[in-house]
Amino acid sequence: MQRTYEHLGAEERGFIMAMKQQGESARAIAKALHRAPSTICRELRRNGYKPQHEIGPIGRPRVAGGYDTLRAGKRARRLKYKVRRVRKLDPAGPLWAKVRALLEDRWSPEQIAGRLKQDYPGQQTLHVSHETIYTAIYAAPKGALRRELVALLRQGRGARRPRTRGTDRRGQLQDVASIHVRPPEANERLLPGHWEGDFLVGAGNRSAVGTLVCRKTLLVVLAKMEGCTAAAALEGFARAFAPFDEELCKTLTYDQGKEMAYHQRLEERTGLKIYFADPHSPWQRGINENTNGLLREYLPKGADLSQFTQQELDQIAWSLNNRPRKSLGFKKPSEAFWECCFNLDIRIPTTVALGS
């Protein structure tokens, strides 16, 4: 069977009609023509062929169950010269320029598609699906341009790797509150003030950045850490929560990493109640895990994270907080956070609101 596809010719169509008149199956015809069975099936289906059991006892098809080589040939020639629809994301078009600008701002194709529908309601020419964006990128000819376009997409693994479920060798925290007793308002993401947290670790586990994300609004806060120790986590997270009103410091959900050994002291300094996920259960903190994946665009693995200042981390958080998110109906986390605080009459910290 040939590996490159060629359109069926007139002789092949005549052979198909003759074989069908003799009652041969599509698979037998494909074998004789050295074609794929699916090619023969599509040719018959597109040109009106009906098996005898579908025609019925009174059906009197003109030839071969409805397949006529002359009619099929005319159809093929007509489609060959039919004008093709102009691609919606033509590289020379204005919509592509807008999409590419948003990709360069680190928006995902899904975020772009959702936001365009919100910003231009009723203007179908300015709407595009995320699949169309991906197709436009990967349909580009191989070379420097395609590599440049693919580089605008978020990095991802070629295949998912199984998570290890061996014995936890990190040591056990003392007097921890389980995620299973977390209050319902935190579980159901009803109000702001319920957070998920983690450490984003740099090269050789020698540097780290604290990541915090609001479960309700997806607002991201980054905290500079002076190392990867429990003392560094205590100071870094306490400093990050200091500007927040007490209504925005209700709960924090964390994994059972050793950097949270001083969790009780952190509760005393911030007013938070800290709950811990089960070991090897990252899905229990799925919002934070997803956020960490987004942050790796700015804070790549293998980098020395100690070189980032708090001001630079605030700018990264502000950039992420101004991307539309699907789970928020394509609102931006900053918009959702402002709206919640305004409706609940909660003071908004300037450092978080402005990213300064």
C-alpha positions in Angstrom: 0.0 0.0 0.0 1.4 3.4 -1.0 2.3 5.9 1.7 1.7 9.1 -0.2 -1.9 10.0 -1.2 -3.0 10.5 -4.8 -6.6 11.3 -6.0 -8.4 8.5 -7.7 -8.2 8.5 -11.5 -10.8 7.8 -14.1 -9.6 4.2 -14.7 -9.8 3.5 -10.9 -13.3 4.8 -10.7 -14.4 2.7 -13.7 -12.8 -0.3 -11.9 -14.7 0.5 -8.7 -18.0 0.6 -10.6 -17.4 -2.6 -12.4 -16.4 -4.4 -9.2 -19.4 -3.2 -7.3 -21.7 -4.4 -10.1 -20.1 -7.8 -9.5 -20.9 -7.5 -5.7 -17.3 -7.1 -4.5 -16.6 -5.5 -1.1 -14.8 -2.2 -0.6 -11.9 -4.1 1.0 -11.5 -6.4 -2.0 -11.6 -3.4 -4.4 -9.0 -1.6 -2.2 -6.7 -4.7 -2.3 -6.9 -4.9 -6.0 -6.2 -1.2 -6.5 -3.5 -1.1 -3.8 -5.5 1.5 -2.0 -6.7 2.0 1.6 -10.2 0.5 2.3 -11.1 3.9 3.8 -10.3 5.6 0.4 -12.8 3.3 -1.4 -15.5 3.7 1.3 -15.2 7.5 1.1 -15.4 7.5 -2.7 -18.5 5.4 -2.6 -20.2 7.3 0.2 -19.5 10.7 -1.4 -21.0 9.7 -4.7 -24.3 8.3 -3.6 -23.6 4.6 -3.3 -26.1 2.7 -1.2 -25.8 -1.0 -0.2 -28.6 -3.2 -1.3 -30.0 -3.6 2.2 -30.4 0.2 2.4 -32.1 0.5 -1.0 -35.0 -1.8 -0.1 -36.9 -4.3 -2.3 -38.4 -1.7 -4.6 -35.3 0.3 -5.1 -34.0 0.3 -8.6 -30.6 2.1 -8.6 -29.3 3.1 -12.1 -25.9 1.4 -11.7 -23.9 -0.2 -8.8 -26.1 1.0 -6.0 -26.0 4.6 -7.1 -22.2 4.9 -7.9 -21.6 6.2 -11.4 -18.1 6.7 -12.6 -19.0 9.6 -14.9 -20.9 11.5 -12.2 -18.1 10.8 -9.7 -15.5 12.1 -12.2 -17.4 15.3 -12.8 -17.7 15.9 -9.1 -14.0 15.4 -8.6 -13.1 17.9 -11.3 -15.6 20.4 -10.0 -14.1 20.3 -6.5 -10.6 20.4 -7.8 -11.1 23.9 -9.1 -13.5 25.1 -6.4 -12.4 28.3 -4.7 -11.3 27.5 -1.2 -12.4 29.6 1.8 -9.9 32.1 3.0 -8.3 31.1 6.3 -9.6 33.2 9.2 -6.1 33.5 10.7 -4.3 34.4 7.5 -0.8 35.6 8.4 -1.4 38.8 6.4 -4.7 39.5 8.1 -5.5 41.9 11.0 -6.9 39.2 13.3 -3.6 37.2 13.2 -1.7 40.4 14.2 -3.9 40.8 17.2 -3.7 37.1 18.2 0.1 37.1 17.9 0.4 40.2 20.0 -1.6 38.4 22.8 0.5 35.3 22.4 3.6 37.5 22.9 1.9 38.8 26.1 1.9 35.1 27.3 -1.8 34.5 26.8 -2.8 31.0 25.9 -4.9 30.3 22.8 -7.9 29.4 24.9 -7.6 32.7 26.8 -7.3 34.6 23.6 -10.4 32.9 22.1 -12.5 33.5 25.1 -11.5 37.1 25.6 -12.1 38.0 21.9 -15.7 36.8 22.2 -16.2 39.0 25.3 -14.5 42.1 23.8 -16.2 41.9 20.4 -19.7 40.5 20.9 -21.6 39.9 17.7 -18.5 40.5 15.5 -17.9 37.0 14.2 -15.0 38.1 12.0 -13.0 38.9 15.2 -13.9 35.6 16.9 -11.6 32.5 16.6 -11.4 29.2 18.4 -8.4 28.1 20.3 -8.1 25.1 18.0 -7.8 27.4 15.0 -5.0 29.3 16.7 -3.1 26.1 17.4 -3.7 25.0 13.8 -2.4 28.3 12.4 0.8 27.9 14.5 1.6 24.3 13.6 0.6 24.7 10.0 3.4 27.2 9.5 6.2 25.8 7.3 9.1 24.3 9.2 11.9 26.7 9.9 12.7 29.8 11.9 9.1 31.2 11.7 7.5 28.0 13.0 10.0 27.7 15.9 9.3 31.3 16.8 5.5 30.7 16.9 5.8 27.5 18.8 8.0 29.2 21.3 5.1 31.5 22.1 3.1 28.6 23.5 3.5 27.4 27.0 6.0 24.7 27.6 4.6 21.2 28.2 5.8 17.6 28.4 5.4 15.3 25.5 3.6 12.7 27.7 2.4 12.7 31.3 4.7 11.1 33.7 3.3 8.8 36.5 3.6 10.3 39.9 5.7 8.2 42.4 3.9 6.8 45.3 6.8 5.7 47.4 7.5 6.3 51.1 7.6 10.0 52.0 11.2 10.6 53.1 10.8 14.3 53.8 9.9 14.0 57.5 6.6 14.5 59.1 5.1 17.8 60.3 3.6 18.0 63.8 0.1 19.0 64.8 -1.2 19.5 61.3 -4.9 20.2 60.4 -6.0 17.9 57.6 -7.6 19.3 54.4 -10.6 17.0 55.2 -11.7 19.3 58.0 -11.3 22.5 56.0 -14.5 24.7 56.3 -17.1 24.4 53.5 -16.7 28.0 52.4 -13.1 27.3 51.5 -13.9 24.0 49.8 -16.6 25.6 47.7 -14.7 28.7 46.9 -17.5 31.0 48.0 -15.5 33.9 49.3 -12.0 35.4 48.9 -9.5 34.9 51.7 -8.9 31.2 51.2 -5.5 30.5 49.6 -3.3 27.7 48.3 0.4 27.9 48.7 3.6 26.2 47.7 7.4 26.6 47.1 8.7 27.1 43.6 12.2 25.7 43.9 15.2 26.8 41.8 18.4 25.1 40.8 19.8 22.5 43.2 17.0 23.3 45.7 19.1 26.3 46.8 16.6 29.0 46.1 12.9 29.3 46.1 9.9 31.6 45.6 6.7 31.3 47.6 3.6 31.1 45.5 0.1 32.0 46.8 -3.2 31.9 44.9 -6.6 32.9 46.0 -9.0 29.9 45.5 -12.0 32.2 44.7 -10.4 34.8 42.3 -7.2 33.0 41.2 -5.2 36.1 42.2 -1.5 35.3 42.5 0.9 36.7 45.1 4.6 35.9 44.9 6.9 36.0 48.0 10.7 36.3 47.8 12.4 33.7 50.0 15.8 34.0 51.6 16.5 30.3 51.1 14.6 27.1 51.3 14.3 26.7 55.0 11.3 26.8 57.4 12.6 30.1 58.8 12.7 31.6 55.3 9.1 30.3 54.6 7.9 31.8 57.9 9.3 35.3 57.1 8.5 35.3 53.4 4.8 34.2 53.8 4.3 36.5 56.8 5.6 39.4 54.8 3.4 38.5 51.8 0.2 38.4 53.9 1.0 41.5 56.0 -0.7 44.0 53.6 -4.0 42.1 53.5 -7.1 42.8 55.6 -8.0 40.1 58.0 -11.1 39.2 55.8 -8.6 38.2 53.2 -6.5 36.0 55.6 -8.8 33.1 56.5 -7.2 29.8 55.4 -4.1 28.5 53.6 -3.9 25.0 52.1 -0.4 23.7 51.7 1.3 20.3 51.1 3.4 18.6 53.8 6.7 20.0 52.8 9.3 20.5 55.6 9.4 24.3 54.8 6.1 24.6 56.7 7.6 23.3 60.0 6.8 26.6 61.6 3.2 26.6 60.4 1.8 27.3 63.9 4.0 30.5 64.2 2.8 31.5 60.8 -0.8 31.1 61.9 -0.1 33.4 65.0 1.5 36.1 62.8 -1.1 36.2 60.0 -4.4 35.0 61.5 -4.6 32.2 58.9 -5.8 28.7 59.7 -3.5 26.4 57.8 -4.7 23.0 56.4 -2.5 20.4 54.8 -3.2 18.1 51.8 -2.6 14.4 52.0 0.9 13.2 51.0 1.3 12.6 47.2 -2.1 14.3 46.4 -1.3 17.4 44.3 -4.8 17.4 42.9 -6.1 18.5 46.4 -4.2 21.8 45.6 -4.9 21.8 41.9 -5.3 25.6 41.6 -1.8 26.2 43.0 -0.3 23.3 40.9 -1.7 24.8 37.7 -0.5 28.3 38.7 3.0 26.9 39.3 3.0 25.6 35.8 2.1 29.0 34.4 4.8 30.6 36.6 7.5 28.3 35.1 7.3 30.5 32.0 8.8 33.3 34.1 10.7 31.3 36.7 12.1 28.3 34.7 13.4 25.1 36.2 17.2 25.2 36.8 17.3 29.0 37.3 18.7 30.7 40.3 15.5 32.2 41.8 17.4 34.2 44.4 18.3 36.7 41.7 14.7 37.9 41.4 13.9 40.9 43.6 10.5 41.3 45.2 9.6 44.1 42.8 10.4 41.8 39.8 8.2 39.1 41.4 5.4 41.6 41.9 5.6 42.4 38.2 5.4 38.7 37.2 2.4 38.3 39.5 0.7 41.3 38.0 1.3 40.0 34.5 -0.3 36.7 35.4 -3.2 38.4 37.2 -4.0 40.3 34.0 -4.5 37.2 31.9 -8.2 36.1 31.4 -9.0 32.7 32.9 -11.5 30.2 31.6 -12.8 29.2 35.1 -13.6 32.9 35.8 -15.6 33.2 32.6 -12.6 34.7 31.0 -12.4 37.5 33.5 -8.9 38.5 34.7 -8.0 37.5 38.3 -7.4 41.1 39.1 -10.9 42.0 37.9 -12.4 39.2 39.9 -10.4 40.2 43.0 -11.4 43.9 42.7 -15.1 42.9 42.2 -15.2 40.6 45.3 -13.5 43.2 47.5 -15.7 46.0 46.3 -18.9 43.9 46.9 -17.8 42.9 50.3 -16.4 46.3 51.3 -12.9 44.9 51.9 -9.9 47.1 51.7 -7.6 46.3 48.8 -3.9 46.4 49.5 -2.2 48.8 47.2 0.9 46.6 46.7 -1.3 43.7 45.4 -3.8 45.8 43.4 -1.1 47.7 41.5 1.6 45.1 41.4 4.1 47.7 42.8 
